[in-house]
Amino acid sequence: MLRSLFPRFHKKFLCLPLLGPIVDGFDDWLAANNYATGSRKHIIRVLPRVDADLRHRRVRDVADLTHALLYAYWRNLIKAFPTQAGSVRSLERYLVETNVIATHGSETVPRFVSVVLSNEYANHLRTVRGFADSTIGHHRYTARCFLDHLKAKKVLFASIQPSDVETYVNQAGKRLSRASLQHEIAALRGFLRFLATEGKTRPGLDRQIDTPRLYRLEQLPRALPWDMVTALLRSINTKSALGLRDYAMFLLIATYGLRASEVVGLSVDDVLWRQGILRIHQRKTSSPLELPLTNEVMAAMVQHLKRTPPPAPYRRVFLRMRAPLGILKPTAVTEAFQAMVRKSGMAISYQGPHCLRHAYALHLLKKGTPLKTIGDILGHRTAESTSMYLRLATEDLREVALAVPGKPNSRREGN
């Protein structure tokens, strides 16, 4: 493949002292993962520089490469040559998939304190406290951010003061809403308790953090008008492969009120075409859900899968459309929603696709669907979770409102 990419200069890359033996296989991997020809040429052209820099860092063999070394090199390269830094990340992915270097979950991972300690905390949450994977990911990210904050301030574990914790919370408050900051503080408190249990810091720090006040039902659910939802779906350009994928994704959310995590986790095996059943694995509640497969959703998914069938070994319905090929994350659905809103030109202030879920619940409520049925479709555990949508049914609430009594007539009372 490298010879076809650079007919005249391919030997120049094959003769690299360090990376030469893997260049041809690396290019094959790039092509297999849907990298465009121009992207492959750009990445391969950067390799002589990467080869020289790594040898300058005293790397004598590809087997000596580690995540720590590649990460440190990437951090330096992105400051001076940001357009070339992505080549290092692609090279790292290739080395991991070909088992040249260990994965991040291995014991041979570089001994960065923040990485190792946050991974130990994640293992504690999984084995001791039984947290879900999504919750563990958030707690691990918070722990790593806090450890990086301590490293930047040159604060040792044994000398952590409440002021150091408050400084981190103040910085987080500048980028997070009150609700998100409350989750961040909860994760930070758990990590501080873990450090105290392990004897790395003094106990009691978790009880000295102020948390923002949140009041139950202080905000209405973020729901779009149903006519705006249909107009938004019609605005998607379904002539491209990306448009077909996005249309199928958001049609699923608007038709069944799915969460973004449930959409990206949908597998080809979860669609029972002949029975007309759609199986949903609810990531939040860890309970299965079966829904009837509508003709419109079936047609959208069939068009998408015909245009972009998942290559082996993938079985997910929705995959990345940009290289490298892989599964989607829930954040990718949010980015696709924001791009869809920008292209539609509609005045929508919501930043995520969850507003489509709320719009679907309100749409069912206005059509007279019982609250229990809505809760079953949305996958709610309790009726209390579903009842919050009642506040959006203003027309129905007006019908059950009591008349306001007027002032009593004092003369009539006197008579």
C-alpha positions in Angstrom: 0.0 0.0 0.0 2.8 2.4 0.8 4.3 1.9 -2.7 1.0 2.9 -4.3 0.8 5.9 -2.0 4.4 7.1 -2.8 5.5 5.4 -6.0 8.8 7.2 -6.1 9.6 7.9 -2.5 8.3 4.9 -0.6 11.8 3.6 0.1 12.6 6.8 1.9 10.1 5.9 4.6 10.9 2.2 4.7 14.5 3.0 5.5 13.7 5.0 8.6 16.0 3.7 11.4 13.2 3.3 14.0 9.8 3.3 12.3 10.9 1.9 8.9 9.9 -1.7 9.7 6.3 -0.7 10.6 5.6 2.0 8.1 4.0 -0.3 5.5 1.8 -2.0 8.0 0.9 1.4 9.5 -0.3 2.7 6.1 -2.4 -0.5 5.6 -4.0 0.2 9.0 -4.7 3.8 8.1 -6.4 2.7 4.8 -8.4 0.0 6.7 -9.7 2.6 9.2 -11.1 4.9 6.5 -8.4 7.5 6.5 -8.5 9.5 3.3 -5.6 9.4 0.8 -4.6 12.9 1.6 -4.7 12.2 5.4 -2.6 9.1 4.9 0.0 11.0 2.9 0.2 13.8 5.5 0.6 11.3 8.4 3.3 9.3 6.6 5.2 12.5 5.6 5.4 13.4 9.3 7.1 10.1 10.3 10.7 11.1 9.4 10.4 13.9 11.9 8.8 11.6 14.5 11.5 9.0 13.9 14.3 11.5 14.5 12.7 13.1 17.6 12.0 9.7 19.2 15.6 8.6 18.6 16.8 11.8 20.1 14.8 10.7 23.2 17.0 7.6 23.2 14.4 5.2 21.8 16.3 2.5 20.0 13.4 0.1 19.2 9.7 0.3 18.5 9.1 -2.1 21.4 10.6 0.5 23.7 7.8 3.0 23.0 5.3 3.6 25.8 2.2 5.6 26.3 4.1 8.0 28.6 6.8 8.7 26.1 4.4 9.2 23.2 2.1 11.4 25.3 5.0 13.6 26.4 6.2 13.9 22.8 2.7 14.7 21.6 2.4 17.5 24.2 5.6 19.1 23.0 4.8 18.7 19.4 1.3 20.2 19.5 2.7 23.4 20.9 5.1 24.0 18.0 3.6 22.0 15.1 -0.1 21.4 15.9 -0.9 20.1 12.4 1.6 17.2 12.9 0.7 16.2 16.4 -2.3 14.1 15.3 0.1 11.7 13.5 1.6 10.7 16.9 -1.9 9.8 18.2 -2.6 7.7 15.1 0.7 6.0 15.5 -0.1 5.2 19.1 -3.5 3.7 18.2 -1.8 1.5 15.6 0.8 0.3 18.0 -1.9 -0.6 20.6 -4.0 -2.5 18.1 -1.1 -4.5 16.9 0.0 -5.3 20.5 3.4 -3.5 20.1 2.7 -1.5 23.2 0.4 -2.3 26.1 -3.1 -1.0 26.4 -4.0 1.6 29.1 -5.5 -1.1 31.3 -2.3 -3.1 31.5 0.2 -3.2 34.4 2.9 -1.9 32.1 1.2 1.4 31.6 3.5 4.4 32.3 3.6 5.3 36.0 2.1 8.7 35.8 0.8 9.4 39.3 -2.5 11.0 38.1 -3.1 8.1 35.7 -2.2 5.3 38.1 -4.1 6.8 41.1 -7.2 7.6 39.1 -7.2 4.1 37.7 -6.9 2.7 41.2 -9.8 4.8 42.3 -11.8 3.6 39.3 -11.1 0.0 40.3 -12.2 0.8 43.8 -15.5 2.2 42.6 -16.1 -0.8 40.4 -15.2 -3.6 42.8 -16.1 -2.1 46.2 -19.0 0.3 45.5 -20.4 -1.3 42.3 -20.7 1.9 40.3 -21.9 1.8 36.6 -19.2 2.3 34.0 -20.5 5.8 33.0 -20.4 6.9 36.6 -16.9 5.5 37.0 -15.8 7.4 33.9 -17.0 10.7 35.4 -15.4 10.1 38.8 -12.1 9.0 37.2 -12.0 12.2 35.0 -12.7 14.4 38.1 -9.9 12.6 40.0 -7.4 13.1 37.2 -8.3 16.8 36.8 -7.9 17.3 40.6 -4.5 15.5 40.6 -3.3 17.6 37.7 -4.4 20.7 39.6 -2.3 19.6 42.6 0.6 18.9 40.3 0.4 22.3 38.8 0.3 23.9 42.2 3.1 21.6 43.4 1.0 20.4 46.4 1.9 17.0 48.0 -0.9 14.7 49.1 0.1 14.9 52.8 -0.1 18.7 52.7 -3.4 19.2 50.9 -5.3 22.1 52.6 -9.0 23.1 52.3 -7.8 26.1 50.3 -6.3 23.9 47.6 -9.6 22.1 47.2 -11.6 25.3 47.2 -9.3 26.7 44.5 -10.1 23.7 42.3 -13.8 24.1 42.9 -13.7 27.8 42.0 -11.9 27.0 38.7 -14.5 24.3 37.9 -17.3 26.6 38.7 -16.2 28.9 35.9 -16.9 26.2 33.3 -19.8 24.3 34.8 -23.4 25.1 35.7 -24.6 24.7 39.2 -26.1 21.3 38.6 -22.9 20.0 36.9 -20.7 21.6 39.7 -22.7 19.7 42.3 -21.9 16.4 40.5 -18.3 17.5 40.3 -18.1 18.2 44.0 -19.8 14.8 44.8 -17.1 13.0 42.7 -14.4 15.1 44.4 -15.7 14.3 47.9 -15.6 10.6 47.0 -12.0 10.8 45.8 -10.9 12.7 48.9 -12.5 10.0 51.1 -10.6 7.3 49.0 -7.3 9.1 49.5 -7.9 9.4 53.2 -8.8 5.7 53.4 -5.6 4.8 51.6 -3.6 7.0 54.1 -2.4 9.4 51.4 -4.0 12.5 52.9 -5.6 13.6 56.1 -9.3 12.7 56.7 -12.1 15.2 56.8 -11.3 17.2 53.7 -14.4 16.0 51.9 -16.6 17.7 54.6 -15.1 21.1 54.1 -16.3 21.7 50.5 -19.2 24.1 49.9 -21.7 22.9 47.3 -24.1 25.0 45.3 -27.7 24.9 46.3 -30.1 23.2 43.9 -33.9 23.1 44.5 -36.0 20.3 43.3 -38.1 21.1 40.2 -36.6 24.6 40.1 -36.4 24.4 36.3 -38.8 23.1 33.6 -37.8 20.1 31.4 -36.1 21.4 28.3 -38.6 20.4 25.5 -38.9 21.7 22.0 -42.4 22.2 20.4 -43.3 19.2 18.4 -43.6 21.1 15.1 -40.0 22.3 15.6 -38.9 18.7 16.1 -40.4 17.6 12.8 -39.0 20.7 11.0 -35.5 19.9 12.5 -35.7 16.3 11.2 -36.8 17.5 7.7 -33.8 19.9 7.6 -31.3 17.0 7.6 -29.7 16.4 4.2 -30.2 12.6 3.7 -28.3 12.5 0.4 -25.0 12.0 2.1 -23.9 9.0 4.3 -23.5 11.3 7.3 -26.9 12.8 6.8 -28.5 9.3 6.6 -26.8 8.3 9.8 -27.8 11.5 11.7 -31.4 11.3 10.5 -31.7 7.7 11.7 -30.2 8.6 15.1 -32.4 11.6 15.8 -35.5 9.9 14.4 -34.9 7.2 17.0 -34.7 9.7 19.8 -37.8 11.6 18.6 -39.8 8.4 18.0 -38.9 6.5 21.2 -37.4 9.2 23.5 -34.1 7.3 23.7 -31.0 8.6 25.5 -27.8 9.3 23.5 -26.1 6.4 25.3 -28.9 4.1 24.2 -28.6 5.2 20.6 -24.9 4.7 20.3 -25.1 1.3 22.0 -27.7 0.0 19.5 -26.4 -3.1 17.8 -27.6 -4.8 14.6 -28.5 -7.8 16.7 -30.9 -5.6 18.7 -33.1 -5.0 15.7 -35.6 -7.9 15.2 -36.7 -7.0 11.7 -39.2 -9.8 11.1 -40.8 -9.5 14.6 -40.8 -5.7 14.4 -39.1 -5.3 17.7 -36.3 -2.9 18.8 -34.3 -4.0 21.9 -32.8 -1.2 24.0 -30.2 -1.7 26.6 -30.7 1.1 29.0 -27.3 2.3 30.2 -28.7 4.4 33.0 -31.0 1.8 34.6 -29.2 -1.3 33.4 -32.6 -2.9 32.4 -33.7 -4.2 29.0 -36.5 -2.5 27.1 -38.4 -3.8 24.0 -40.2 -1.3 21.7 -42.3 -1.7 18.5 -40.3 -0.9 15.4 -42.2 1.6 13.4 -42.1 1.6 9.6 -40.5 5.1 9.4 -37.7 4.1 11.8 -37.2 0.8 10.0 -36.9 2.6 6.6 -34.4 5.1 8.0 -32.2 2.4 9.5 -32.3 0.3 6.4 -31.3 3.2 4.2 -28.4 4.0 6.6 -27.2 0.4 6.8 -27.3 -0.1 3.1 -25.3 3.1 2.5 -22.8 2.5 5.4 -22.9 -1.2 6.5 -20.8 -1.8 9.7 -17.5 -3.6 8.7 -16.3 -6.5 10.7 -15.8 -6.9 13.6 -18.2 -4.0 14.4 -21.9 -4.8 15.0 -23.0 -1.3 16.1 -25.7 0.4 13.9 -24.0 3.8 14.2 -20.2 4.2 13.8 -17.8 7.1 13.3 -17.9 8.6 9.9 -14.5 10.2 10.2 -11.2 8.3 10.6 -10.3 6.3 12.6 -13.2 4.0 12.2 -14.8 3.1 15.5 -17.9 3.2 17.8 -19.6 6.4 18.6 -19.6 8.0 22.1 -22.7 9.9 23.5 -20.7 13.1 23.2 -20.6 12.5 19.4 -24.4 12.6 19.3 -24.4 15.9 21.1 -21.9 17.3 18.5 -24.0 16.0 15.7 -27.1 17.7 17.2 -25.3 21.0 17.5 -24.2 20.7 13.9 -27.7 19.9 12.8 -29.1 23.0 14.6 -26.5 25.2 13.0 -27.3 23.9 9.5 -31.0 24.2 10.0 -30.8 27.9 10.9 -33.5 27.5 13.6 -33.3 29.4 16.8 -32.8 26.6 19.3 -30.9 27.4 22.5 -30.6 23.8 23.7 -27.1 22.3 23.3 -28.0 18.6 23.4 -30.4 16.0 21.9 -32.0 15.4 25.3 -34.5 18.1 24.5 -35.9 15.7 21.8 -36.6 13.1 24.5 -38.5 15.7 26.6 -40.4 16.9 23.5 -41.5 13.3 22.8 -42.7 12.8 26.4 -44.7 16.1 26.2 -46.1 15.1 22.8 -47.4 11.8 24.2 -48.9 13.6 27.2 -50.8 16.0 25.0 -52.2 13.1 23.0 -53.7 11.7 26.2 -51.2 8.8 26.7 -51.4 7.6 30.4 -48.5 8.6 32.6 -47.6 4.9 33.3 -47.3 4.2 29.6 -45.0 7.2 29.1 -42.8 6.1 32.0 -42.6 2.5 30.5 -41.6 3.8 27.1 -39.0 6.2 28.5 -37.6 3.6 30.8 -38.4 5.3 34.1 -38.2 3.4 37.3 -40.7 5.4 39.2 -43.8 7.5 38.4 -42.1 10.4 40.1 -39.6 10.7 37.3 -42.4 10.8 34.7 -44.6 13.3 36.6 -42.2 16.1 36.0 -43.6 16.4 32.5 -47.0 17.3 33.9 -45.7 20.8 34.6 -45.3 21.3 30.8 -48.9 20.4 30.1 -50.2 23.9 30.8 -53.4 23.6 28.9 -54.4 20.5 30.9 -53.4 22.1 34.1 -55.7 25.1 33.4 -58.7 22.7 33.1 -58.2 21.3 36.6 -57.4 24.7 38.3 -59.8 25.9 41.0 -61.6 29.2 40.7 -60.0 32.0 42.7 -62.5 33.2 45.3 -63.4 36.9 45.1 -63.6 39.4 48.0 -66.6 39.0 50.2 -69.2 41.7 50.0 -69.1 43.4 53.4 -72.5 45.1 53.0 -74.2 41.9 52.1 -72.5 40.2 55.0 -73.7 43.0 57.3 -77.2 42.6 56.1 
